[in-house]
Amino acid sequence: MTGSLSTGSLSTAALPPGLFWDADRGRLKVRDPRLAEIALRDPHIITGVDHGKSAGAGTPPPLGQAPTITEFFELWYTVGPRYQQFNTELRKVFTVRAVAPFEPAMRAQATRAAAALPPAGDLARDYLSPYLMHSTFLLLGVPEPEWPRLTKVARLVIHLFKQQLLGVTGHGPREAAAFATAMHYLEQLTGRLLTGPGEEPFLLAARRLAGLDPGPWPIAALIGQLLMAGIEPMIVGSSIACRDIWSTPRLRTALLTGTVAAADLAEEVLRQHPPFGNIFRFVVQPCTCLGVPLPAGTIVAIDVAAVNLHTTPAADPAHGCPVRTGEVLTFGKGTHYCLGSHSARLQVATGLDRLVHEQPGLRIDGEGTRIDTHNNLKEVRAVPYRIGPGA
C-alpha cells in the first residue's frame, strides 16, 4: 500500500462480492453482512472525526457561553481519550434490565397521546412525535414541567442536524440566535438535572460522567445527541410501521388478536425498511480489511437494508421477524451499536400496540402518506389519518 493510492482507483478495481463502488456519490457501498461487520469493527475505519489527536477541536465552550451550531455538533463526533468511559457508563443506562421499569410509564404516555388524537390530522405530528418525545424525556429523568421547552430544543436540534446531513453549514442570524437561546436553556437544564434529586439511571450515569470533564456542556451535548439520534429515527420507523399496518389488514388484525407481538412485527417491518439508508464510516489509515486496497479518506457506506436482507429474505411481518435481534443492523451492531436500541424497541412497540387498541376506528390514508427517502435518514412528510365511521 502506498500513499499514491486514491479513491479513484476503486472505480476500476475488481471488487469482492458484496462491495460496490458508487461513482455518482464517490463512496464504497457494503452489502454483505460479513464485510459490514468488518467495516464496523476495523480500527482503520472510524465514525466521525478523531478529535482526540487534533488541536482543540471539540473543546466545550466556557461556562455561560453557548457553542455555535458547528461547535455543538463537533462535540457529538469527538473521539477523545474519555470516549470509552462515556460509552461504558451509557451502555449500563440502556440495558434491557435498566429500561424495563419504564414500560408502564411509556404505556401510560402512549395511551394518553392516543386518547388525545383529534378526529383527523397527521399521525406523526399528533401522536408519534409527542409520545416519543415525552417517553424519551422520562428515560432521561427530565421533570414534566420542562417537557414543552425541551420539545422546542429537540425540534431545533433535529432540524439543524438534518441540515448537517445535507451539507448545509451556513445559518442566518435568526437561526443562530434561536440556537443560542436553546443552548443557554439546555445548559441551565443540565445543571439542574446534575444537582437535582432525580435517580433515573441516565441521571446517575450523567453525574458520574460530569466528573470527567468540567462544566455542563459535555452532558448537554450528550442530551442533545440522544434527542436527535433517538427521537427522529423512532418517529420515522414508527411511521413506516403504521403505514404498513394500516395498509395491510392482516397486520392490524394480528396485533389486535395478539397473534403477533408489536415488537416482533415492528422488528420485521424495520428490517425491511430501516429509517437510515446507510451507516457511514471513514478510512483514516490505508488498509485491505475488506479485501481491496482502501486509501485514507475513502467513504464507506454500509447499506442497512441490503445487509439486513442478505441472508434472510423479507418475511410476512404478521409472523414476526425470523432473524435474531442481534443480527439486524437497523438498531446497530459492532462499533455502531445503538445505545438506545432496547429503549427504542420498547418505545416503538408500546406506541404501536396502544394506538391499535385505543383507536380501533383509526384509518391511515396510505396514498396520502409521504415518507421521503432521498436523505440518508428518511423524513416523514405526512401520515394523514381519520377516526370514526367515515374514515
Secondary structure, DSSP 4 states (H G I P E B T S, - for coil): --TT--GGGGGTS-PPTTEEEETTTTEEEE--HHHHHHHHH-TTEESSB-GGGSSSTTPPPPTT-PPPHHHHHHHHHB--TTHHHHHHHHHHHTSHHHHGGGHHHHHHHHHHHHHT--SEEEHIIIIIHHHHHHHHHHHHT--GGGHHHHHHHHHHHHHHHHHHHTT-----HHHHHHHHHHHHHHHHHHHHHHHSS---HHHHHHHHHHTTSSSSHHHHHHHHHHIIIIIHHHHHHHHHHHHHHHHSHHHHHHHHHTSS-HHHHHHHHHHHS-SBSEEEEEE-S-B-TTSS-B-TT-EEEEEHHHHHHSSS----GGG--SS-GGG-STT--GGG--TTHHHHHHHHHHHHHHHHHH-TTEEE-TTT-EEE-SSSB-EEEE-EEEESTT-
